[in-house]
Amino acid sequence: MDTYVYWFLVALLLVILELATGTFYLLVVAGALAIGGVAALLSPASSLPFVLSAAASIFGTLTLYMKRRRLRGAMTELNLDIGQPVHEVVWKEDGTARAVYRGTEWDAEAESSGTLHAGIFYIKAMRGSILILTHEKPTP
């Protein structure tokens, strides 16, 4: 068999592995190997397939990493709990509270130390699993 066939077989194997794992990184490497297969078909006796495959793999992986990093930053800003009311807030002596939200109890803190401990509270932010409460309904 010619060498370009091996390039395409390994690329196909990586596509199958990518379907099992669910990441896009193997798909990028499979595409890079397909590019190497085309280069091996056109120029079988040179090192061009290796160079093109490596360059495409590095470029594609870095591009995918940067895109995922941007999307991850946008997703952390989207929190559907912000602005929702909490019920049955019981304040402790140390300034923390237990609040009922979505059918379970949460640890909570006031937005500022001057916040009154009576009335309706809304979620202003979340710090880990602690709700930050305020009297004014924030916009999500």
DSSP file with accessible surface (Angstrom, degrees, kcal/mol):
  #  RESIDUE AA STRUCTURE BP1 BP2  ACC     N-H-->O    O-->H-N    N-H-->O    O-->H-N    TCO  KAPPA ALPHA  PHI   PSI    X-CA   Y-CA   Z-CA
    1    1 A M              0   0  155      0, 0.0     2,-0.1     0, 0.0     5,-0.0   0.000 360.0 360.0 360.0 147.5    0.0    0.0    0.0
    2    2 A D    >>  -     0   0  105      1,-0.1     3,-0.9     4,-0.0     4,-0.8  -0.361 360.0-113.9 -74.1 159.5    1.1    3.5   -0.7
    3    3 A T  H 3> S+     0   0   71      1,-0.2     4,-1.6     2,-0.2     3,-0.4   0.822 111.2  65.0 -67.7 -30.3    1.9    5.8    2.3
    4    4 A Y  H 3> S+     0   0   72     36,-0.2     4,-2.1     1,-0.2    -1,-0.2   0.834  95.0  60.5 -63.8 -28.1   -1.0    8.2    1.7
    5    5 A V  H <> S+     0   0   36     -3,-0.9     4,-2.5     1,-0.2    -1,-0.2   0.913 102.8  51.2 -64.0 -39.9   -3.4    5.3    2.5
    6    6 A Y  H  X S+     0   0  123     -4,-0.8     4,-2.4    -3,-0.4     5,-0.2   0.892 106.8  54.1 -64.7 -38.1   -1.9    5.0    6.0
    7    7 A W  H  X S+     0   0   35     -4,-1.6     4,-2.1     1,-0.2    -1,-0.2   0.937 112.0  43.8 -59.9 -46.9   -2.3    8.7    6.6
    8    8 A F  H  X S+     0   0   76     -4,-2.1     4,-2.4     2,-0.2    -2,-0.2   0.862 111.9  53.3 -69.5 -34.8   -6.0    8.5    5.7
    9    9 A L  H  X S+     0   0   88     -4,-2.5     4,-2.4     2,-0.2    -2,-0.2   0.921 110.6  46.1 -66.0 -42.3   -6.5    5.3    7.8
   10   10 A V  H  X S+     0   0   70     -4,-2.4     4,-2.4     2,-0.2    -2,-0.2   0.906 112.0  52.1 -67.0 -37.8   -5.0    6.9   10.9
   11   11 A A  H  X S+     0   0    8     -4,-2.1     4,-2.0    -5,-0.2    -2,-0.2   0.933 110.3  48.5 -62.8 -42.4   -7.2   10.0   10.3
   12   12 A L  H  X S+     0   0  101     -4,-2.4     4,-2.2     2,-0.2    -2,-0.2   0.911 109.4  52.8 -63.5 -41.2  -10.3    7.8   10.1
   13   13 A L  H  X S+     0   0   99     -4,-2.4     4,-2.4     1,-0.2    -1,-0.2   0.915 109.0  49.7 -61.2 -41.5   -9.3    6.0   13.3
   14   14 A L  H  X S+     0   0   26     -4,-2.4     4,-2.4     2,-0.2    -1,-0.2   0.862 107.4  54.0 -67.5 -33.8   -9.0    9.3   15.1
   15   15 A V  H  X S+     0   0   49     -4,-2.0     4,-2.0     2,-0.2    -1,-0.2   0.931 109.8  48.0 -64.7 -41.5  -12.4   10.4   13.8
   16   16 A I  H  X S+     0   0   98     -4,-2.2     4,-1.2     1,-0.2    -2,-0.2   0.929 112.2  48.8 -64.8 -42.4  -13.9    7.2   15.3
   17   17 A L  H  X S+     0   0   81     -4,-2.4     4,-1.8     1,-0.2     3,-0.2   0.887 108.0  55.2 -64.0 -36.0  -12.0    7.8   18.6
   18   18 A E  H  X S+     0   0   19     -4,-2.4     4,-2.9     1,-0.2     5,-0.4   0.893 103.2  54.8 -65.3 -37.3  -13.3   11.4   18.6
   19   19 A L  H  < S+     0   0  131     -4,-2.0    -1,-0.2     1,-0.2    -2,-0.2   0.840 110.3  47.5 -64.4 -30.1  -16.9   10.2   18.3
   20   20 A A  H  < S+     0   0   86     -4,-1.2    -1,-0.2    -3,-0.2    -2,-0.2   0.815 120.1  36.0 -79.8 -30.6  -16.3    8.0   21.4
   21   21 A T  H  < S-     0   0   82     -4,-1.8    -2,-0.2     2,-0.1    -3,-0.2   0.795  92.2-138.1 -96.4 -31.6  -14.7   10.8   23.5
   22   22 A G     <  +     0   0   53     -4,-2.9     2,-0.3     1,-0.3    -3,-0.1   0.647  57.7 125.2  84.6  13.8  -16.6   13.8   22.4
   23   23 A T        -     0   0   50     -5,-0.4     4,-0.3     1,-0.1    -1,-0.3  -0.696  56.7-143.3 -99.8 160.2  -13.7   16.3   22.2
   24   24 A F  S  > S+     0   0  107     -2,-0.3     4,-1.9     2,-0.1     5,-0.1   0.571  86.9  80.9 -95.5  -9.6  -12.9   18.3   19.2
   25   25 A Y  H  > S+     0   0   67      1,-0.2     4,-2.2     2,-0.2     5,-0.2   0.904  91.8  49.1 -66.3 -40.7   -9.1   18.0   19.6
   26   26 A L  H  > S+     0   0   47      1,-0.2     4,-2.6     2,-0.2    -1,-0.2   0.867 108.7  55.0 -66.1 -31.7   -8.9   14.6   18.0
   27   27 A L  H  > S+     0   0   72     -4,-0.3     4,-2.3     2,-0.2    -2,-0.2   0.893 106.7  50.5 -66.9 -37.2  -11.0   15.8   15.1
   28   28 A V  H  X S+     0   0   36     -4,-1.9     4,-2.2     2,-0.2    -2,-0.2   0.937 112.2  46.3 -64.6 -45.1   -8.5   18.6   14.6
   29   29 A V  H  X S+     0   0   44     -4,-2.2     4,-2.5     1,-0.2    -2,-0.2   0.898 110.6  53.7 -66.4 -37.0   -5.6   16.1   14.6
   30   30 A A  H  X S+     0   0    3     -4,-2.6     4,-2.1     2,-0.2    -1,-0.2   0.916 108.8  49.1 -63.0 -40.9   -7.6   13.9   12.2
   31   31 A G  H  X S+     0   0   36     -4,-2.3     4,-2.1     2,-0.2    -1,-0.2   0.897 109.8  51.8 -63.5 -38.8   -8.0   16.8    9.8
   32   32 A A  H  X S+     0   0    2     -4,-2.2     4,-2.2     1,-0.2    -2,-0.2   0.895 109.0  50.1 -65.4 -38.4   -4.3   17.5   10.0
   33   33 A L  H  X S+     0   0   28     -4,-2.5     4,-2.2     2,-0.2    -1,-0.2   0.864 107.7  53.8 -68.0 -33.4   -3.5   13.9    9.2
   34   34 A A  H  X S+     0   0   33     -4,-2.1     4,-2.3     2,-0.2    -2,-0.2   0.902 107.5  50.8 -65.9 -38.6   -5.9   14.1    6.2
   35   35 A I  H  X S+     0   0   80     -4,-2.1     4,-2.4     1,-0.2    -2,-0.2   0.918 109.7  50.5 -62.1 -41.7   -4.0   17.1    5.0
   36   36 A G  H  X S+     0   0    0     -4,-2.2     4,-2.4     1,-0.2    -2,-0.2   0.876 107.9  53.9 -62.8 -34.8   -0.8   15.0    5.4
   37   37 A G  H  X S+     0   0    0     -4,-2.2     4,-1.9     2,-0.2    -2,-0.2   0.909 108.0  48.5 -66.1 -40.0   -2.5   12.3    3.4
   38   38 A V  H  X S+     0   0   73     -4,-2.3     4,-2.1     2,-0.2    -2,-0.2   0.923 112.4  49.2 -65.4 -40.9   -3.2   14.7    0.5
   39   39 A A  H  X S+     0   0    6     -4,-2.4     4,-2.8     1,-0.2    -2,-0.2   0.895 110.4  50.8 -65.9 -36.0    0.3   15.9    0.6
   40   40 A A  H  < S+     0   0    1     -4,-2.4   -36,-0.2     2,-0.2    -1,-0.2   0.837 108.7  52.4 -69.4 -31.4    1.6   12.3    0.6
   41   41 A L  H  < S+     0   0   87     -4,-1.9    -2,-0.2    -5,-0.2    -1,-0.2   0.905 116.8  38.3 -68.2 -39.6   -0.6   11.6   -2.4
   42   42 A L  H  < S+     0   0  138     -4,-2.1    -2,-0.2     1,-0.2    -1,-0.2   0.823 135.1  18.8 -81.5 -32.7    0.8   14.6   -4.3
   43   43 A S    ><  +     0   0   41     -4,-2.8     3,-1.2    -5,-0.2    -1,-0.2  -0.651  68.3 170.2-139.6  79.4    4.4   14.2   -3.1
   44   44 A P  T 3  S+     0   0   89      0, 0.0    -1,-0.1     0, 0.0    -4,-0.1   0.764  73.4  51.5 -69.7 -23.2    5.1   10.7   -1.8
   45   45 A A  T 3  S+     0   0  105      2,-0.0     2,-0.2     3,-0.0    -5,-0.1   0.264  97.4  78.3-101.6  15.5    8.9   10.9   -1.5
   46   46 A S  S <  S-     0   0   48     -3,-1.2     4,-0.2    -6,-0.1    -3,-0.1  -0.651  80.5-119.7-118.3 174.6    9.2   14.1    0.5
   47   47 A S  S  > S+     0   0   81     -2,-0.2     4,-1.9     1,-0.2     3,-0.4   0.337  83.9 105.9 -92.4   7.5    8.8   15.2    4.1
   48   48 A L  H  > S+     0   0   78      1,-0.2     4,-2.8     2,-0.2     5,-0.3   0.875  72.2  57.2 -57.0 -40.7    6.1   17.7    3.1
   49   49 A P  H  > S+     0   0    4      0, 0.0     4,-2.4     0, 0.0    -1,-0.2   0.914 108.3  47.2 -59.7 -39.3    3.3   15.5    4.6
   50   50 A F  H  > S+     0   0  136     -3,-0.4     4,-2.4     2,-0.2     5,-0.2   0.918 114.0  46.7 -67.1 -42.2    4.9   15.6    8.0
   51   51 A V  H  X S+     0   0   87     -4,-1.9     4,-2.6     2,-0.2     5,-0.2   0.946 115.8  44.1 -66.6 -47.6    5.5   19.3    8.0
   52   52 A L  H  X S+     0   0   68     -4,-2.8     4,-2.7     2,-0.2     5,-0.2   0.911 114.4  50.1 -65.1 -40.9    2.0   20.2    6.7
   53   53 A S  H  X S+     0   0   13     -4,-2.4     4,-2.3    -5,-0.3    -1,-0.2   0.925 112.9  46.1 -64.9 -43.1    0.3   17.7    9.2
   54   54 A A  H  X S+     0   0   50     -4,-2.4     4,-2.6    -5,-0.2     5,-0.2   0.929 114.1  48.0 -65.5 -43.6    2.3   19.1   12.1
   55   55 A A  H  X S+     0   0   56     -4,-2.6     4,-2.7    -5,-0.2     5,-0.2   0.929 113.7  46.6 -64.4 -43.3    1.6   22.7   11.2
   56   56 A A  H  X S+     0   0   28     -4,-2.7     4,-2.7    -5,-0.2     5,-0.3   0.898 112.7  50.8 -66.5 -37.2   -2.1   22.1   10.7
   57   57 A S  H  X S+     0   0   29     -4,-2.3     4,-2.4    -5,-0.2     5,-0.2   0.936 113.4  43.8 -65.8 -45.8   -2.3   20.2   14.0
   58   58 A I  H  X S+     0   0  106     -4,-2.6     4,-2.4     2,-0.2     5,-0.2   0.946 116.5  46.6 -65.6 -46.3   -0.6   22.9   15.9
   59   59 A F  H  X S+     0   0  149     -4,-2.7     4,-2.4    -5,-0.2    -2,-0.2   0.937 115.2  46.0 -62.0 -46.3   -2.7   25.7   14.3
   60   60 A G  H  X S+     0   0   17     -4,-2.7     4,-2.5    -5,-0.2     5,-0.2   0.906 112.9  49.5 -66.0 -40.2   -6.0   23.9   14.7
   61   61 A T  H  X S+     0   0   45     -4,-2.4     4,-2.5    -5,-0.3    -1,-0.2   0.929 113.1  46.3 -66.3 -44.1   -5.3   22.9   18.3
   62   62 A L  H  X S+     0   0  104     -4,-2.4     4,-2.4    -5,-0.2     5,-0.2   0.909 112.8  50.4 -65.0 -39.9   -4.3   26.5   19.3
   63   63 A T  H  X S+     0   0   70     -4,-2.4     4,-2.2    -5,-0.2    -2,-0.2   0.936 112.5  46.4 -62.9 -44.5   -7.4   27.9   17.4
   64   64 A L  H  X S+     0   0   28     -4,-2.5     4,-2.6     1,-0.2     5,-0.2   0.909 111.6  52.0 -65.8 -39.9   -9.7   25.5   19.2
   65   65 A Y  H  X S+     0   0  101     -4,-2.5     4,-2.1    -5,-0.2    -2,-0.2   0.933 111.1  46.5 -62.4 -44.9   -8.2   26.2   22.6
   66   66 A M  H  X S+     0   0   90     -4,-2.4     4,-2.1     2,-0.2    -1,-0.2   0.899 112.5  50.4 -66.3 -39.1   -8.5   30.0   22.1
   67   67 A K  H  X S+     0   0  116     -4,-2.2     4,-2.3     1,-0.2    -2,-0.2   0.934 112.0  46.9 -65.7 -43.8  -12.1   29.7   20.9
   68   68 A R  H  X S+     0   0   86     -4,-2.6     4,-2.4     1,-0.2    -1,-0.2   0.865 110.1  53.9 -65.4 -35.7  -13.1   27.4   23.9
   69   69 A R  H  X S+     0   0  139     -4,-2.1     4,-1.8    -5,-0.2    -1,-0.2   0.914 109.9  47.0 -65.5 -42.0  -11.4   29.8   26.3
   70   70 A R  H  X S+     0   0  171     -4,-2.1     4,-1.8     2,-0.2    -2,-0.2   0.923 114.0  47.5 -63.7 -44.6  -13.4   32.7   24.9
   71   71 A L  H  X S+     0   0   99     -4,-2.3     4,-2.1     1,-0.2    -2,-0.2   0.883 108.6  54.6 -66.7 -37.0  -16.6   30.8   25.1
   72   72 A R  H  X S+     0   0  142     -4,-2.4     4,-1.6     1,-0.2    -1,-0.2   0.903 107.3  51.0 -63.9 -38.9  -15.9   29.6   28.7
   73   73 A G  H  X S+     0   0   32     -4,-1.8     4,-0.8     1,-0.2    -1,-0.2   0.903 111.0  48.0 -64.9 -38.9  -15.4   33.2   29.8
   74   74 A A  H  X S+     0   0   54     -4,-1.8     4,-0.6     1,-0.2     3,-0.3   0.871 109.8  53.1 -70.3 -33.5  -18.8   34.2   28.2
   75   75 A M  H >< S+     0   0  126     -4,-2.1     3,-0.6     1,-0.2    -1,-0.2   0.832 102.0  57.5 -72.8 -31.7  -20.5   31.2   29.9
   76   76 A T  H 3< S+     0   0  105     -4,-1.6    -1,-0.2     1,-0.2    -2,-0.2   0.783 102.6  55.9 -70.6 -23.2  -19.3   32.1   33.4
   77   77 A E  H 3< S+     0   0  162     -4,-0.8     2,-0.8    -3,-0.3    -1,-0.2   0.713  91.7  82.7 -78.0 -18.5  -21.0   35.5   33.1
   78   78 A L    <<  +     0   0  111     -4,-0.6     2,-0.4    -3,-0.6    -1,-0.1  -0.760  53.6 159.0 -90.9 108.1  -24.3   33.9   32.3
   79   79 A N    >   -     0   0   51     -2,-0.8     3,-1.1     1,-0.1    -3,-0.0  -0.938  26.7-164.6-132.9 112.3  -26.0   32.9   35.6
   80   80 A L  T 3  S+     0   0  134     -2,-0.4    -1,-0.1     1,-0.2    -2,-0.0   0.595  84.4  69.1 -74.8  -9.6  -29.7   32.4   35.6
   81   81 A D  T >  S+     0   0   24      2,-0.1     3,-2.0     3,-0.0    42,-0.3   0.740  72.6 105.5 -79.2 -21.9  -29.9   32.5   39.4
   82   82 A I  T <  S+     0   0   26     -3,-1.1    42,-0.2     1,-0.3    43,-0.0  -0.381  87.1  17.2 -63.7 130.0  -29.1   36.3   39.5
   83   83 A G  T 3  S+     0   0    1     40,-3.2    -1,-0.3     1,-0.3    41,-0.1   0.339  92.5 130.3  92.2  -6.6  -32.2   38.3   40.3
   84   84 A Q    <   -     0   0   82     -3,-2.0    39,-2.1    39,-0.2    -1,-0.3  -0.565  59.0-116.3 -81.8 144.1  -34.2   35.4   41.6
   85   85 A P  E     -A  122   0A  41      0, 0.0     2,-0.3     0, 0.0    37,-0.2  -0.479  22.9-149.1 -78.4 150.0  -36.0   35.8   45.0
   86   86 A V  E     -A  121   0A   6     35,-2.1    35,-0.6    -2,-0.1     2,-0.3  -0.835  10.8-145.1-113.7 157.7  -35.0   33.6   48.0
   87   87 A H  E     +B  100   0A 114     13,-2.8    13,-2.7    -2,-0.3    33,-0.0  -0.846  64.5  16.6-123.5 157.1  -37.4   32.6   50.7
   88   88 A E  E     -     0   0A 148     -2,-0.3     2,-0.6     1,-0.2    -1,-0.2   0.931  68.3-169.4  51.3  60.5  -37.2   31.9   54.4
   89   89 A V  E     -     0   0A  35     -3,-0.2     2,-0.6    10,-0.2    10,-0.2  -0.716   3.4-167.9 -83.2 121.8  -33.9   33.7   55.2
   90   90 A V  E     -B   98   0A  97      8,-2.7     8,-2.1    -2,-0.6     2,-0.3  -0.957  11.1-148.3-113.7 114.5  -32.8   32.9   58.7
   91   91 A W  E     -B   97   0A  45     -2,-0.6     6,-0.2     6,-0.2     2,-0.2  -0.597   6.1-148.5 -86.6 142.2  -29.9   35.2   59.8
   92   92 A K    >   -     0   0   99      4,-3.1     3,-1.4    -2,-0.3    -1,-0.0  -0.575  29.6-105.4-100.2 169.8  -27.2   34.0   62.2
   93   93 A E  T 3  S+     0   0  208      1,-0.3    -1,-0.1    -2,-0.2     4,-0.0   0.795 116.4  60.7 -67.5 -28.5  -25.3   36.1   64.8
   94   94 A D  T 3  S-     0   0  120      2,-0.1    -1,-0.3     1,-0.1     3,-0.1   0.425 120.9-102.5 -82.2   3.0  -22.1   36.1   62.7
   95   95 A G  S <  S+     0   0   31     -3,-1.4    15,-0.6     1,-0.4     2,-0.1   0.358  88.1 112.0  95.6  -8.0  -23.9   37.9   59.8
   96   96 A T  E     - C   0 109A  37     13,-0.1    -4,-3.1    -5,-0.0    -1,-0.4  -0.427  48.4-160.3 -89.0 173.8  -24.3   34.8   57.6
   97   97 A A  E     -BC  91 108A   0     11,-2.5    11,-2.4    -6,-0.2     2,-0.5  -0.940  21.7-127.4-147.2 167.1  -27.7   33.3   56.8
   98   98 A R  E     -BC  90 107A  74     -8,-2.1    -8,-2.7    -2,-0.3     2,-0.4  -0.993  33.4-174.9-117.2 126.7  -29.4   30.1   55.6
   99   99 A A  E     - C   0 106A   0      7,-2.5     7,-2.8    -2,-0.5     2,-0.6  -0.961  23.8-130.0-126.2 142.9  -31.8   30.8   52.7
  100  100 A V  E     +BC  87 105A  32    -13,-2.7   -13,-2.8    -2,-0.4     2,-0.3  -0.822  38.8 158.4 -93.4 121.5  -34.3   28.5   50.9
  101  101 A Y  E >   - C   0 104A  20      3,-2.6     3,-1.4    -2,-0.6   -15,-0.1  -0.985  64.9  -0.6-145.2 132.7  -33.9   28.6   47.2
  102  102 A R  T 3  S-     0   0  156     -2,-0.3     3,-0.1     1,-0.3    -1,-0.1   0.857 129.8 -57.3  54.9  36.7  -34.9   26.0   44.6
  103  103 A G  T 3  S+     0   0   75      1,-0.2     2,-0.3     0, 0.0    -1,-0.3   0.569 120.7  82.8  80.4   7.6  -36.2   23.8   47.3
  104  104 A T  E <  S-C  101   0A  79     -3,-1.4    -3,-2.6    -5,-0.0     2,-0.3  -0.939  80.3-100.9-139.4 163.7  -33.0   23.5   49.3
  105  105 A E  E     -C  100   0A 110     -2,-0.3     2,-0.3    -5,-0.2    -5,-0.2  -0.689  36.7-172.5 -89.2 140.1  -31.1   25.4   51.9
  106  106 A W  E     -C   99   0A  43     -7,-2.8    -7,-2.5    -2,-0.3     2,-0.3  -0.923  28.6-112.2-126.0 150.9  -28.1   27.6   50.9
  107  107 A D  E     -Cd  98 130A  69     22,-0.5    24,-2.6    -2,-0.3     2,-0.3  -0.612  45.4-175.8 -75.1 143.4  -25.5   29.5   52.8
  108  108 A A  E     -Cd  97 131A   1    -11,-2.4   -11,-2.5    -2,-0.3     2,-0.3  -0.962  19.3-165.1-143.2 157.2  -26.0   33.2   52.2
  109  109 A E  E     -Cd  96 132A  60     22,-2.5    24,-3.1    -2,-0.3   -13,-0.1  -0.969  30.5-105.6-137.2 154.4  -24.4   36.5   53.0
  110  110 A A  E     - d   0 133A  19    -15,-0.6    24,-0.2    -2,-0.3     3,-0.1  -0.468  28.0-120.5 -77.0 152.6  -25.7   40.1   52.8
  111  111 A E  S    S+     0   0   73     22,-2.0     2,-0.3    -2,-0.1    -1,-0.1   0.901  95.3   3.3 -58.6 -42.3  -24.4   42.3   50.0
  112  112 A S  S >  S-     0   0   63     21,-0.2     3,-1.5     1,-0.0    -1,-0.1  -0.934  78.2-108.3-140.7 164.8  -23.0   44.7   52.6
  113  113 A S  T 3  S+     0   0  130     -2,-0.3    -2,-0.0     1,-0.3    -1,-0.0   0.747 115.6  59.7 -69.1 -19.6  -22.8   44.9   56.3
  114  114 A G  T 3  S+     0   0   63      2,-0.1    -1,-0.3    -4,-0.0     2,-0.2   0.405  75.6 122.4 -89.0   3.9  -25.4   47.6   56.4
  115  115 A T    <   -     0   0   17     -3,-1.5     2,-0.1     1,-0.1    -5,-0.1  -0.484  67.3-118.6 -70.2 131.9  -28.1   45.5   54.7
  116  116 A L        -     0   0  131     -2,-0.2    -1,-0.1     1,-0.1    -2,-0.1  -0.413  13.3-136.7 -68.1 145.9  -31.3   45.1   56.8
  117  117 A H  S    S+     0   0   89     -2,-0.1     2,-0.3    -7,-0.0   -26,-0.2  -0.066  77.1  73.8 -98.1  32.8  -32.0   41.5   57.7
  118  118 A A  S    S+     0   0   72      2,-0.1     2,-0.2     0, 0.0    -2,-0.1  -0.981  72.5  36.5-139.9 153.6  -35.8   41.7   57.0
  119  119 A G  S    S-     0   0   64     -2,-0.3     2,-0.4     2,-0.0    16,-0.0  -0.567  96.0 -27.0 106.6-168.1  -37.9   41.8   53.8
  120  120 A I        -     0   0  110     -2,-0.2     2,-0.4    15,-0.1   -33,-0.1  -0.689  59.4-157.9 -88.2 135.0  -37.6   40.2   50.4
  121  121 A F  E     -A   86   0A   4    -35,-0.6   -35,-2.1    -2,-0.4     2,-0.3  -0.877   5.5-162.9-115.8 148.3  -34.1   39.3   49.3
  122  122 A Y  E     -AE  85 134A  51     12,-3.1    12,-2.2    -2,-0.4     2,-0.6  -0.916  30.6-104.5-124.5 153.1  -32.8   38.7   45.8
  123  123 A I  E     + E   0 133A   0    -39,-2.1   -40,-3.2    -2,-0.3    10,-0.2  -0.655  36.4 172.8 -79.6 120.6  -29.7   36.9   44.6
  124  124 A K  E     -     0   0A  92      8,-3.4     2,-0.3    -2,-0.6    -1,-0.2   0.787  65.1 -18.6 -94.6 -36.5  -27.1   39.5   43.5
  125  125 A A  E     - E   0 132A  38      7,-1.2     7,-2.8   -44,-0.1     2,-0.4  -0.963  56.5-126.3-158.8 170.8  -24.2   37.2   42.9
  126  126 A M  E     - E   0 131A  50     -2,-0.3     2,-0.6     5,-0.2     5,-0.2  -0.999  10.9-168.8-129.7 131.5  -22.8   33.7   43.8
  127  127 A R  E >  S- E   0 130A 135      3,-2.5     3,-1.8    -2,-0.4     2,-0.5  -0.910  72.3 -54.5-118.1  97.3  -19.4   33.1   45.3
  128  128 A G  T 3  S-     0   0   75     -2,-0.6     0, 0.0     1,-0.3     0, 0.0  -0.561 121.1 -22.9  68.3-119.0  -19.0   29.3   45.0
  129  129 A S  T 3  S+     0   0   79     -2,-0.5   -22,-0.5    -3,-0.1     2,-0.5   0.196 116.5 103.5-106.9  16.2  -22.0   27.9   46.7
  130  130 A I  E <   -dE 107 127A  44     -3,-1.8    -3,-2.5   -24,-0.1     2,-0.4  -0.866  65.2-139.2-102.3 127.9  -22.7   31.0   48.8
  131  131 A L  E     -dE 108 126A   0    -24,-2.6   -22,-2.5    -2,-0.5     2,-0.6  -0.689   6.5-146.8 -84.3 134.3  -25.6   33.3   47.7
  132  132 A I  E     -dE 109 125A  24     -7,-2.8    -8,-3.4    -2,-0.4    -7,-1.2  -0.916  24.8-155.7-100.0 118.9  -24.9   37.1   48.0
  133  133 A L  E     +dE 110 123A   0    -24,-3.1   -22,-2.0    -2,-0.6     2,-0.3  -0.699  19.2 171.8-105.5 149.5  -28.3   38.7   48.8
  134  134 A T  E     - E   0 122A   6    -12,-2.2   -12,-3.1    -2,-0.3   -24,-0.0  -0.945  36.8-128.9-144.1 162.0  -29.6   42.2   48.3
  135  135 A H  S    S+     0   0   60     -2,-0.3     2,-0.4   -14,-0.2   -15,-0.1   0.735  90.2  76.2 -83.7 -25.3  -33.0   43.9   48.7
  136  136 A E  S    S-     0   0  147    -14,-0.1   -14,-0.1     1,-0.0   -53,-0.1  -0.743  89.1-118.9 -90.9 134.2  -32.9   45.4   45.2
  137  137 A K        -     0   0  133     -2,-0.4     2,-0.1   -16,-0.1   -13,-0.1  -0.575  31.7-148.3 -73.8 111.6  -33.7   43.1   42.3
  138  138 A P        -     0   0   29      0, 0.0   -15,-0.1     0, 0.0    -1,-0.0  -0.444  16.3-114.5 -76.7 154.7  -30.6   43.0   40.1
  139  139 A T              0   0  126     -2,-0.1   -56,-0.1     1,-0.1   -57,-0.0  -0.741 360.0 360.0 -87.1 134.2  -30.9   42.6   36.4
  140  140 A P              0   0  128      0, 0.0   -60,-0.1     0, 0.0    -1,-0.1  -0.190 360.0 360.0 -69.0 360.0  -29.4   39.3   35.1
